[in-house]
Structure formats: structure tokens, C-alpha cells
């Protein structure tokens, strides 16, 4: 543990940020998993809603800098590709 007061504060803030980022990444994974299971089930209206919700969560994480914007685009693209393939 550091002795300098400002470094102690930095460590505390980085731990808080890490906890927030881990929670947000977990949220992304949950929404994507839900969307993928709905895609597998094949119900068109439910697929549209869950994919839209997952895309929204991914976009918000990218805006906050939790994931890179290109990573967000890639995840959304793969999800939409699977959704479009399933609904055809």
C-alpha cells in the first residue's frame, strides 16, 4: 500500500473505476447472451427488441470508454449479422 496521500486516493479511484468497468462489461455480456438465445429461439419481434437493447448497452459502454469504439462496432455487427440470418 502506498504512503503518499494522493497515490492512496489514486489507488482508491482506480479500484472504483475497475469495479464499474467490470460491472458494465458483465452487463454487455448478459445482454448479448440474451439476444443470442432469442435469435436461436427465432421469434422475430423478440429478436428485434433484445438486439436493440444489446446494441444500446454496447453503444453506451463505448461512449463511456469502457470498450473501444471499433470493438463496439464489431460486436454490434456480429450480433446484427446473426439476427438478420435468423430472421430470413
PyMOL commands that set and color helices and strands:
alter all, ss='L'
color gray80, all
select helices_A, chain A and resi 5-41+44-64+69-87
alter helices_A, ss='H'
color red, helices_A
deselect
rebuild
show_as cartoon
